[in-house]
Amino acid sequence: MSSSLSLRRRIMAVLCGGFCGTIARYLLSLFIQSHLGKAWPYDILLINVTGAFLLALITTLADATILIGPTRRLFINVGFLGAYTTFSSLALGDVLLFSSGQWLPALLYLAASLVGGMLAVLLGSWFGQWCISRVRSAARTRPSQSKTEALVPQTLDEVDVLSNRHRSVNH
């Protein structure tokens, strides 16, 4: 029973995140097209690059801390960012440019999307590591740690250990 509830919760997280990501992509696309026009797919390029940055940043933070739990990670990474970014729109935009004889813009768009996405992932990962190091540095410079703070788990491994201890005591 609890595993199906857990599955339902995960599915709802992805579903709700996907809804939000789709709306965000649509609204941002309208905004960008209204300011930069529709002649070149600036909207999809910006959306995919920012999505790559956010995916790397959130994955880095989630892997190193307990700030983003598994359900929130599904909501953000799989749901929101999965719906927000879109490879199919990138491919369609490029095919439309190629088919209208705009070879150079099509190649530039493809290169900018791939290189921009890779650079955004590197930047997002670096920024996540920088944030983590700042937090850890601030934690080390505190005068003393209270007994309560010492009990708060700092990594997902520590959360798993505490969770397993709790299960073994209660069962």
N, C-alpha and C positions, 0 to 999 in steps of 0.2 A: 504494500500500500504506500509506504513512504517513498519507494523508488519511483512509482508512477507520479506521485505528487512532486517529487524532485524533477522528473522529466517534464511535467506540466509547467513547473516554475521556469525551467530553462527555456522551454518553447515560448512561453509568454515573454520572457526577457528578450529573446531574439525577435519575436513578432513586434513588440512595442518599440524596440530599438530600430527595427527596419522601417516602421511607420515614420518615426521621427527623422531618420536619415533620408528617407524619400522626400519628405516635405522640405527638409533643409536644402537638399540638392535642387529641388524644383524652384524654391524661392531664390536661392543664390544664383541659379542659372538665369532666371528672369531679370534679376538685378544686374548681373554682369552684361547680359545681352542688351539691356536698355541703355547701358553706358558705353559699351564697346562695340555694339552691333553684332550681327550674325554672320558676317563674311568669313570669319575665322573662328574656330571653336575654342575661344578663350575660356569660356565658362567651364567646359569639361576639363580642360588642362588645369585650371586653377583648382577645381573640385578634386580631381584625382591627386594632384600634388599635395594639397592640404590634407587630404585623407590619408595619404602615405605617411606624412609627417605625424599626424595624430595617432595612427596605428602603431608606429614605431615608439612614439613617446609613451603611450598608454601601456604597450606591451613591456617596455623597459621598466616603467614604474610598477606595474603589476607583478613582474617577475622578482623584483627586488624588495618589495614591501607588501604589507597586508592592506594597503589603502584601498585597493580595488579587488574585491572578492570575486569568486568565480561567476556568480550571477550577474554582477555589474559588468564584468569583463565580457560576458556573452552579449549583454545589452549593447555595450559600446562597440566592441570590436567586430562581432559577427553581425549583429542587428544594424546598429546605426551606421557604422563605417562601411559595412557590406552593401547597404542600400545607398549610402551617400556617394561612394566611389562607383565607377562603372566602366569596365573594360569594353563592353559592347558599344557604349556611346563613343568611346575613343575610336574603336574600329570603324564604326559607321561614319563618324566625322572625317576620318582619313580617307575612306573609300569615296565619299562624296567629293572631297577635294581632288583625289586622283581622277575620278570619272569626269570631272568638269575641266580636266586638263591643267589643273593647278599643281604641277608636280613639285615645284620647289616648296610652296607652302605646305603641301602634304608631307613631304619629307621632314621639313622643319618641325611641324606639329608632332610627328611621330618621334623624332629625336628629342624634342623638348619634353614630351610626355614621359618617355622612358628615362632619360637622364635626369629630368626634374624630379620624377618619382623616386629614383635611386638616391639622389642627393637629399631629398626630403626625408627619406628613411634614415639616412646617416645622421642628418641634423636632428631629427626627432629622437633617435637613440642617444646621441651625444647630449642633447638637452635633458633627457630623462636621467642620464647618469650624473649630469651636473646638478640637477635638483636633488637627487639622492645624496650626493656628496655634501651638498650644502646643509641638508637636514642632519646628516650624521655628524658633520663638523659642529653644528650648533648644539647637538645633543652631547657631544664630548666636552664642550666648553661650559656646560652647566655646572654650578658649584657642587651639587650632590643630587643623587637620584633618590627619590622617595621610595619607600618599600612598595607602594602601590604601582609606581611606574616600572619598577623592576619586574612586576608580574605580567605586564602587558607584552604579548608576543611581538617580535619585530619582523619575523619572516613567516612565509606560508608553512615552512617545515615546522616551526615552533607551534603554529596553530594546529597542524595535523597531530603533533605529539600530544598537545593538551586535549584535543578532541578524542584521540584514542584512549587517553587516560580516563577521561570522563565516561566514555562508553564502557570501559572495562569495570569501572567502579559501580556503574548503575545497572549492569547486566549480570 
